[in-house]
Amino acid sequence: MPTSDSVAEIGVVALLVGAIVRGLKPTVAPRWRPFLALGLGAAAGVLDYVLTGRAWREALLAGLASAIVAMSGHEAVIEGARGGREIGGGP
């Protein structure tokens, strides 16, 4: 059962993953961005395992959950608000 600390951690890591993907947006093709987010989430899980000693499976799943939350948040908030259009793009 996830604790409130692990849920908060997933949210923070999701924001970081989203910010990193956004920062790399000009250099990463759109089709590869979800894979980049998953890789960053997995890397966060590995760091969690190494730095805190958390169980390997739990750390990796939390990292991947962070990536999924970041992608879902982007789809729901950013894409939904813009209707799928790029900022500054035409109709």
JONORVEN-V818045 format. One line per field, one symbol per residue. psi: psi as a letter, one per 20 degrees, with the letter a starting at -180 (. if undefined). A space follows every 10 residues. Layout:
BEGIN
psi: ???
END
This chain:
BEGIN
psi: pqrhghghgg gghggggggg gghjghipqh highhgghgh gghhgggggg hijqpggggg hgghhgghgg gggggggghg hikiqqpira .
END
